[in-house]
C-alpha cells in the first residue's frame, strides 16, 4: 500500500541517521508536497510509525523521531541532613571551575542556555529600539530599586503564576545571585543559622560562607524536593532564622515540590517565625503538558503547567522571592529581581551599599522585549527543546553508564543529577580523568556538605549534536572503566 511504502522510506531515513532521535519530522502537508502524495497517505504513514514506536506525536508541536527505549533508571536516594556547620567550600568550588574553563572542551558544567537557545534577534531588536528612541535614558543612573515600568511588567508576570506582588516591592538586581545575597543580608547577622536543601546550588553555599552564616542542610528528595517534616524536626533543635530553597526545578536535581508541600512549608515558616528566601530561577522552564499527557499520577499532572512559587501560598509575608532572566532568557543580561515585601527598604539599603543599582541599558532592553510579547513564544520553544535534550541525555546515560547508575528525570529546567554506583570513582576523580578527554561537568561535592561524592550534575542547555552525545558516552565509559 502507498502509505506503507512511505512509512518504510521514512523508517529507512531514520535508521540511516537522516532524522535523529528527538528531531522533528516534516509536517503532514510539507511531506505530502515533497512526496507528491495525499495528506491522508502521510497521516496513515505517520500513524503506522507511531503504532510501531518509531515516532511520537506531540500535541500542537508535530511529529518527532522517537527516543530509543532505555533501561529503567531510578532516581537517586533522598539525601540526609546535617548539623549546623560553618562552611569552608570556596576553595573546592574555585578549584573545580578553574579546571573547567577551557573553550575547547565539551561543557556539561555550564548551567546557562547556549546562544542558540536565546532569542538573539529579538533581544537585538529591542536593544536597537532603545538606542534609537531612549538612548539618553540609557545613560541615566537608575538607582535601586530600578526602572518602574520594568518592575510593573515583572509584577504582571508574577501575578500570572499566582503571586500577588506590588510592583513597589520589587527591586531589580544584578542577577539572581545578588538578589539572594542582599536578601540574606537583610534578614541575618553573622552566626545565624540558615537551612538549605542538600544538594543545593553551590552559589547558595558561597553566599552563606561569605556572610559568616551557619548552615544546616535538610534532607531532600531528588524528585519532590525538601522534606518539610525533616525541617520541622530541625526547628526543634536549632534556631533557624532563614530557609533558603529552590522549590521549583531546583539546581542541581531538578526536584519540584508538590503544591501541598509548598503550602506546608509556608505554614511552617509562619508558625515558627522564620523566613523563606525562594530561588525561582528555573520556574519558567516547565517542560509542558504534551510531555506528560500519558502520565496518570497526580504529582506529574500537577507539573503540567508552570509551578506556582512559594510566594503564591504566602499570606503572612514570610516569603522573599528571588529570580532572574538568566536561565529563561539570557545570562549576559545579568538582570534579576527580588520581591521583598516589607523588607524592601532593607534590601535596597544592602544593594546601595554594594552596587548602588543595576545597569540601565539592560533594564530598558528587557522592558522593551517584554512589551513585544515574544517572551512566551520563546519559552514555548526552549521548553520543548530542553525536554527533548533531557530525554536524549537519559537515553545515553541508560546505555553508556555503568549498571547501578541513578539519574533524576526532571519535569523542568535543563540539568540532570546523576548518582554513580558504589563501585565507581568519586566525582572529583572522574573529573580529573574526563578533562583530558575534553569533557567537563560539575562534581557533587560542591553542592553540599557531605554524602555527594558519587554524584555529578550535567547541563544540556545546548544543541544536541553527535559531538555532545559522544562526550556524554565518553563520560559513561570512564565511569565504567574506573569502577
BELCORHU-V633835 format. One record per pair of residues at least 24 apart in sequence whose ideal C-beta (glycine too) atoms are under 10 Angstrom apart, sorted by sequence separation. I is the first residue (numbers start at 0). GAP is how many residues later the second one is. If there is no record, write none. Layout:
i-><I;I>
gap-><GAP;GAP>
This chain:
i-><24;144;145;147;176;179;182;183;187;188;189;195;196;213;215;224;225;282;316;319;333;334;385;386;389;393;419;428;429;5;9;144;145;146;175;180;181;184;187;213;217;219;224;242;281;282;315;316;321;332;333;386;388;389;392;415;418;426;427;430;453;5;8;144;145;176;180;183;184;187;199;213;242;255;279;282;316;332;385;386;389;417;425;426;429;143;144;145;175;176;179;180;183;213;215;217;241;255;279;313;319;334;385;386;388;414;416;425;426;143;144;174;179;196;197;212;221;224;250;253;279;310;332;333;334;385;424;425;426;427;5;143;176;177;180;183;196;212;214;224;225;227;239;242;246;249;279;332;382;384;385;424;425;426;437;4;24;141;176;180;195;196;219;221;222;224;226;247;250;255;278;279;308;310;331;332;334;382;416;423;425;426;440;5;24;194;212;221;222;223;224;225;242;243;244;245;246;247;248;249;250;253;277;278;279;334;382;422;438;439;440;4;9;24;29;30;220;221;222;223;224;227;228;231;239;240;241;242;243;244;245;246;247;248;249;277;329;332;381;421;437;438;1;219;221;222;223;224;227;230;231;234;239;240;241;242;243;244;245;246;247;248;253;276;277;332;418;419;420;437;438;2;6;10;21;23;27;196;207;220;222;223;226;227;230;234;239;240;241;242;243;244;245;247;248;275;419;436;438;440;1;2;5;6;9;13;26;27;194;219;225;227;228;238;239;241;242;243;245;247;248;275;329;416;418;419;438;439;1;4;5;8;9;18;25;26;194;207;220;224;225;227;231;234;235;245;246;247;248;277;329;332;417;418;419;437;438;2;3;6;7;10;23;24;25;206;219;223;224;227;230;234;245;247;248;324;328;417;418;433;436;1;2;5;6;9;10;23;24;143;227;230;234;247;248;259;275;282;416;417;436;1;2;5;6;9;14;23;24;194;204;225;227;228;231;234;259;283;329;416;417;438;0;2;3;4;5;6;7;13;23;24;194;203;220;224;227;231;257;258;282;328;415;416;417;433;436;2;3;6;7;10;13;22;23;192;203;230;257;268;277;279;280;281;283;324;328;415;416;432;433;436;1;2;5;6;21;22;192;203;259;274;275;276;277;278;279;280;284;414;415;432;0;1;2;5;10;20;21;194;200;230;255;258;274;275;276;277;278;279;280;283;284;414;415;433;0;2;3;6;9;10;20;21;22;199;255;257;258;265;269;273;274;275;276;277;278;279;280;282;283;324;413;414;415;430;433;2;6;9;18;19;20;21;192;194;199;200;257;261;262;264;265;268;269;270;272;274;275;276;277;278;280;281;282;283;324;413;414;429;432;433;18;20;21;192;193;194;195;196;199;255;261;265;266;269;271;280;281;328;412;413;414;432;0;6;17;19;20;191;192;193;194;195;196;203;255;261;262;265;266;268;269;270;280;327;412;413;430;6;191;192;193;194;195;196;202;258;261;264;265;266;268;269;405;412;413;429;432;191;192;193;194;195;196;200;201;257;258;261;262;263;264;265;266;268;328;404;405;406;407;428;429;432;190;191;193;194;195;196;199;200;201;256;261;262;265;267;268;324;327;328;13;198;199;200;255;261;262;266;327;406;12;13;188;198;199;261;265;426;429;9;187;196;198;199;256;258;259;264;265;328;424;428;186;187;198;248;258;264;327;423;424;9;186;247;280;326;327;423;185;196;198;415;419;422;423;424;425;183;186;261;417;422;423;424;183;196;247;248;417;420;423;424;182;247;279;326;419;420;422;423;183;196;246;247;277;419;422;182;246;247;276;277;396;417;421;246;247;419;420;246;276;419;179;245;246;244;392;246;274;392;393;242;392;274;391;395;390;399;388;389;399;388;392;400;404;246;387;388;391;395;399;400;203;305;388;390;395;398;399;385;388;394;395;398;399;400;401;404;203;223;242;384;385;388;392;395;396;399;400;401;404;202;222;242;243;245;250;384;387;391;392;395;396;399;400;305;384;391;394;395;398;399;400;401;402;200;202;241;243;248;384;396;397;399;400;401;404;194;199;381;384;388;392;395;396;399;400;401;403;193;200;391;395;399;401;402;192;193;194;195;401;396;400;193;326;160;186;187;326;186;326;185;187;110;186;183;185;283;287;182;283;287;290;183;285;289;290;182;284;289;182;283;287;291;182;286;287;290;161;179;284;285;286;289;290;178;179;283;284;286;287;179;283;286;287;290;178;285;286;290;179;284;285;286;176;178;284;175;286;175;176;281;286;306;85;96;175;306;95;174;305;302;303;84;302;83;92;299;301;302;83;91;92;83;299;89;92;93;298;88;91;92;80;80;89;80;81;88;89;92;294;80;86;88;162;78;79;86;78;86;88;89;160;291;77;78;86;88;89;290;78;86;87;290;85;86;157;160;75;85;86;160;286;287;86;285;286;287;86;284;285;286;85;86;88;284;285;286;85;86;156;284;285;286;85;86;281;283;284;83;84;85;282;283;284;83;84;281;282;330;82;83;84;281;82;83;84;280;281;81;82;83;186;281;81;82;185;326;80;81;80;81;183;253;79;80;81;182;78;79;80;181;182;78;79;80;182;78;79;110;179;181;77;78;110;178;180;77;78;178;179;77;78;178;76;77;160;161;177;178;179;75;76;77;80;160;161;162;176;178;74;75;77;80;159;160;161;162;164;175;177;74;75;77;79;160;161;162;163;164;174;175;176;74;78;160;162;163;174;175;74;77;80;161;162;172;174;175;176;79;80;83;160;161;162;163;172;173;174;175;82;157;160;161;162;163;168;169;170;172;174;175;77;80;81;168;171;185;80;83;157;158;186;254;82;83;157;185;252;253;255;82;83;182;252;253;254;255;83;162;164;174;177;179;181;182;186;251;253;254;255;176;178;180;182;185;252;253;254;255;162;174;175;177;178;179;181;185;249;251;253;254;173;174;175;176;177;178;185;186;253;173;174;175;177;178;182;185;186;249;252;253;172;173;174;175;178;181;184;185;248;251;253;172;173;174;175;184;185;248;249;250;252;253;254;157;171;172;182;185;247;248;249;250;251;252;253;171;172;181;182;184;185;247;248;250;251;252;157;170;171;172;181;184;185;247;248;249;251;156;170;171;181;183;184;248;250;251;169;170;181;182;245;249;169;170;178;181;184;153;168;169;170;180;181;184;110;168;169;180;181;110;153;168;181;112;164;166;168;170;177;178;181;165;168;170;177;180;181;78;164;168;169;170;172;165;168;162;164;167;168;170;177;284;75;77;170;173;177;74;165;168;172;74;157;170;171;74;170;173;177;153;157;173;153;154;172;153;173;174;154;172;173;221;149;153;171;172;173;221;222;150;170;171;221;222;149;170;171;221;222;150;173;221;222;145;171;251;145;171;250;144;251;144;171;251;252;144;221;251;250;251;221;144;143;144;251;143;144;145;252;143;144;251;253;143;251;252;142;143;145;251;122;143;144;250;251;121;122;143;144;251;142;143;149;250;122;142;143;117;118;119;122;143;146;117;118;143;145;146;116;117;142;143;144;145;149;150;153;112;116;117;142;143;144;145;146;149;152;153;156;111;112;117;141;142;143;145;148;149;152;155;200;110;111;112;114;117;140;141;142;146;148;149;151;110;112;114;140;141;146;149;150;152;153;159;112;114;141;142;145;146;149;152;111;112;140;141;148;149;151;152;156;198;111;140;141;146;147;148;156;110;111;139;146;149;109;137;138;141;148;149;137;138;141;148;152;136;137;136;137;139;137;133;134;136;137;60;133;136;137;59;219;58;59;60;134;57;58;59;60;129;130;133;57;58;129;132;133;216;57;58;129;216;56;57;129;130;133;214;215;216;221;55;58;126;129;130;133;214;216;57;126;128;129;132;56;128;129;126;127;129;55;125;126;129;122;125;126;128;129;124;125;127;128;201;205;123;125;126;204;122;125;126;128;204;122;124;125;128;201;202;203;204;124;125;201;203;204;122;125;198;200;201;121;122;125;198;200;201;121;124;198;199;125;198;199;122;124;197;198;199;118;121;196;197;198;122;196;197;121;195;197;198;118;120;121;195;197;198;197;118;121;122;201;118;121;198;200;118;198;118;117;118;116;118;118;116;117;116;116;112;115;116;112;116;112;107;116;113;112;110;111;110;110;107;107;60;59;60;63;66;69;72;61;72;108;60;67;59;63;66;67;69;70;72;65;66;69;72;57;66;68;69;70;71;107;63;66;67;69;70;66;67;69;70;72;105;57;66;68;69;75;76;98;104;57;67;73;75;104;108;109;67;73;74;75;95;99;104;105;106;107;108;109;110;70;72;73;74;75;95;98;104;105;106;107;108;109;72;73;74;94;98;101;104;105;106;107;108;70;72;73;74;103;104;105;106;107;108;72;73;74;95;99;104;105;72;91;98;101;101;99;100;99;75;98;99;74;75;76;99;75;96;117;74;75;95;116;72;73;95;96;113;115;116;95;110;112;113;115;116;95;108;110;111;113;114;115;107;108;110;112;113;92;95;96;107;108;109;110;111;112;113;95;107;108;110;111;91;94;106;107;109;92;93;106;107;109;91;92;107;91;92;107;106;88;89;105;88;88;88;105;23;88;107;105;106;86;105;21;105;107;23;84;105;106;107;21;22;78;84;105;21;81;82;104;105;20;21;80;81;107;21;75;78;80;81;105;21;22;78;80;81;105;20;21;79;80;20;78;79;19;78;21;78;20;76;20;75;78;75;75;22;21;20;19;19;19;20;16;19>
gap-><24;24;24;24;24;24;24;24;24;24;24;24;24;24;24;24;24;24;24;24;24;24;24;24;24;24;24;24;24;25;25;25;25;25;25;25;25;25;25;25;25;25;25;25;25;25;25;25;25;25;25;25;25;25;25;25;25;25;25;25;25;26;26;26;26;26;26;26;26;26;26;26;26;26;26;26;26;26;26;26;26;26;26;26;26;27;27;27;27;27;27;27;27;27;27;27;27;27;27;27;27;27;27;27;27;27;27;27;27;28;28;28;28;28;28;28;28;28;28;28;28;28;28;28;28;28;28;28;28;28;29;29;29;29;29;29;29;29;29;29;29;29;29;29;29;29;29;29;29;29;29;29;29;29;29;30;30;30;30;30;30;30;30;30;30;30;30;30;30;30;30;30;30;30;30;30;30;30;30;30;30;30;30;31;31;31;31;31;31;31;31;31;31;31;31;31;31;31;31;31;31;31;31;31;31;31;31;31;31;31;31;32;32;32;32;32;32;32;32;32;32;32;32;32;32;32;32;32;32;32;32;32;32;32;32;32;32;32;32;32;32;32;33;33;33;33;33;33;33;33;33;33;33;33;33;33;33;33;33;33;33;33;33;33;33;33;33;33;33;33;33;34;34;34;34;34;34;34;34;34;34;34;34;34;34;34;34;34;34;34;34;34;34;34;34;34;34;34;34;34;35;35;35;35;35;35;35;35;35;35;35;35;35;35;35;35;35;35;35;35;35;35;35;35;35;35;35;35;36;36;36;36;36;36;36;36;36;36;36;36;36;36;36;36;36;36;36;36;36;36;36;36;36;36;36;36;36;37;37;37;37;37;37;37;37;37;37;37;37;37;37;37;37;37;37;37;37;37;37;37;37;38;38;38;38;38;38;38;38;38;38;38;38;38;38;38;38;38;38;38;38;39;39;39;39;39;39;39;39;39;39;39;39;39;39;39;39;39;39;39;39;39;40;40;40;40;40;40;40;40;40;40;40;40;40;40;40;40;40;40;40;40;40;40;40;40;40;41;41;41;41;41;41;41;41;41;41;41;41;41;41;41;41;41;41;41;41;41;41;41;41;41;42;42;42;42;42;42;42;42;42;42;42;42;42;42;42;42;42;42;42;42;43;43;43;43;43;43;43;43;43;43;43;43;43;43;43;43;43;43;43;43;43;43;43;43;44;44;44;44;44;44;44;44;44;44;44;44;44;44;44;44;44;44;44;44;44;44;44;44;44;44;44;44;44;44;44;45;45;45;45;45;45;45;45;45;45;45;45;45;45;45;45;45;45;45;45;45;45;45;45;45;45;45;45;45;45;45;45;45;45;45;46;46;46;46;46;46;46;46;46;46;46;46;46;46;46;46;46;46;46;46;46;46;47;47;47;47;47;47;47;47;47;47;47;47;47;47;47;47;47;47;47;47;47;47;47;47;47;48;48;48;48;48;48;48;48;48;48;48;48;48;48;48;48;48;48;48;48;49;49;49;49;49;49;49;49;49;49;49;49;49;49;49;49;49;49;49;49;49;49;49;49;49;50;50;50;50;50;50;50;50;50;50;50;50;50;50;50;50;50;50;51;51;51;51;51;51;51;51;51;51;52;52;52;52;52;52;52;52;52;53;53;53;53;53;53;53;53;53;53;53;53;53;54;54;54;54;54;54;54;54;54;55;55;55;55;55;55;55;56;56;56;56;56;56;56;56;56;57;57;57;57;57;57;57;58;58;58;58;58;58;58;58;59;59;59;59;59;59;59;59;60;60;60;60;60;60;60;61;61;61;61;61;61;61;61;62;62;62;62;63;63;63;64;64;64;65;65;66;66;66;66;67;67;68;68;68;69;69;70;70;70;71;71;71;71;72;72;72;72;72;72;72;73;73;73;73;73;73;73;74;74;74;74;74;74;74;74;74;75;75;75;75;75;75;75;75;75;75;75;75;75;76;76;76;76;76;76;76;76;76;76;76;76;76;76;77;77;77;77;77;77;77;77;77;77;78;78;78;78;78;78;78;78;78;78;78;78;79;79;79;79;79;79;79;79;79;79;79;79;80;80;80;80;80;80;80;81;81;81;81;81;82;82;83;86;87;87;87;87;88;88;89;89;90;90;91;91;91;91;92;92;92;92;93;93;93;93;94;94;94;95;95;95;95;96;96;96;96;97;97;97;97;97;97;97;98;98;98;98;98;98;99;99;99;99;99;100;100;100;100;101;101;101;101;102;102;102;103;103;104;104;104;104;104;105;105;105;105;106;106;106;107;107;108;108;109;109;109;109;109;110;110;110;111;111;112;112;112;112;113;113;113;114;115;115;116;116;116;116;116;116;117;117;117;117;118;118;118;119;119;119;119;119;119;120;120;120;120;120;120;121;121;121;121;122;122;122;122;123;123;123;123;123;123;124;124;124;124;125;125;125;125;126;126;126;126;126;126;127;127;127;127;127;127;128;128;128;128;128;129;129;129;129;129;129;130;130;130;130;130;131;131;131;131;132;132;132;132;132;133;133;133;133;133;134;134;134;134;135;135;136;136;136;136;137;137;137;137;138;138;138;138;138;139;139;139;139;140;140;140;140;140;141;141;141;141;141;142;142;142;142;143;143;143;144;144;144;144;144;144;144;145;145;145;145;145;145;145;145;145;146;146;146;146;146;146;146;146;146;146;146;147;147;147;147;147;147;147;147;147;147;147;147;148;148;148;148;148;148;148;149;149;149;149;149;149;149;149;149;150;150;150;150;150;150;150;150;150;150;150;151;151;151;151;151;151;151;151;151;151;151;151;152;152;152;152;152;152;153;153;153;153;153;153;154;154;154;154;154;154;154;155;155;155;155;155;155;155;156;156;156;156;156;156;156;156;156;156;156;156;156;157;157;157;157;157;157;157;157;157;158;158;158;158;158;158;158;158;158;158;158;158;159;159;159;159;159;159;159;159;159;160;160;160;160;160;160;160;160;160;160;160;161;161;161;161;161;161;161;161;161;161;161;162;162;162;162;162;162;162;162;162;162;162;162;163;163;163;163;163;163;163;163;163;163;163;163;164;164;164;164;164;164;164;164;164;164;164;165;165;165;165;165;165;165;165;165;165;165;166;166;166;166;166;166;166;166;166;167;167;167;167;167;167;168;168;168;168;168;169;169;169;169;169;169;169;170;170;170;170;170;171;171;171;171;172;172;172;172;172;172;172;172;173;173;173;173;173;173;174;174;174;174;174;174;175;175;176;176;176;176;176;176;176;177;177;177;177;177;178;178;178;178;179;179;179;179;180;180;180;180;181;181;181;182;182;182;183;183;183;184;184;184;184;185;185;185;185;185;185;185;186;186;186;186;186;187;187;187;187;187;188;188;188;188;189;190;190;191;191;191;192;192;193;194;194;194;195;195;195;196;196;197;199;200;200;200;201;202;202;202;203;203;203;203;204;204;204;205;205;205;205;206;206;206;206;206;207;207;207;207;207;208;208;208;208;209;209;209;210;210;210;210;210;210;211;211;211;211;211;212;212;212;212;212;212;212;212;212;213;213;213;213;213;213;213;213;213;213;213;213;214;214;214;214;214;214;214;214;214;214;214;214;215;215;215;215;215;215;215;215;215;215;215;215;216;216;216;216;216;216;216;216;216;216;216;217;217;217;217;217;217;217;217;218;218;218;218;218;218;218;218;218;218;219;219;219;219;219;219;219;220;220;220;220;220;221;221;221;221;221;221;222;222;222;222;222;223;223;224;224;224;225;226;226;226;226;227;227;227;227;228;228;229;229;229;229;230;230;230;230;230;230;230;231;231;231;231;231;231;232;232;232;232;233;233;233;233;233;233;233;233;233;234;234;234;234;234;234;234;234;235;235;235;235;235;236;236;236;237;237;237;238;238;238;238;239;239;239;239;239;240;240;240;240;240;240;241;241;241;241;242;242;242;242;242;243;243;243;243;243;243;243;243;244;244;244;244;244;245;245;245;245;245;246;246;246;246;246;246;247;247;247;247;248;248;248;249;249;249;249;249;250;250;250;250;250;251;251;251;252;252;252;252;253;253;253;253;253;253;254;255;255;255;255;256;256;256;256;258;258;259;260;260;261;262;263;264;264;265;268;269;269;269;272;272;273;285;297;300;301;302;302;303;304;307;308;319;320;320;320;321;321;321;322;322;322;323;323;324;324;324;324;324;324;324;325;325;325;325;326;326;326;326;326;326;326;327;327;327;327;327;328;328;328;328;328;328;329;329;329;329;329;329;329;329;330;330;330;330;330;330;330;331;331;331;331;331;331;331;331;331;331;331;331;331;332;332;332;332;332;332;332;332;332;332;332;332;332;333;333;333;333;333;333;333;333;333;333;333;334;334;334;334;334;334;334;334;334;334;335;335;335;335;335;335;335;336;336;336;336;338;339;339;340;341;341;341;342;342;342;342;343;343;343;344;344;344;344;345;345;345;345;345;345;345;346;346;346;346;346;346;347;347;347;347;347;347;347;348;348;348;348;348;349;349;349;349;349;349;349;349;349;349;350;350;350;350;350;351;351;351;351;351;352;352;352;352;352;353;353;353;354;354;354;355;356;356;356;357;358;359;359;360;360;360;361;361;362;362;363;363;363;364;364;364;364;364;365;365;365;365;365;366;366;366;366;366;367;367;367;367;367;368;368;368;368;368;368;369;369;369;369;369;369;370;370;370;370;371;371;371;372;372;373;373;374;374;375;376;376;378;379;441;442;443;444;445;446;448;449;449>
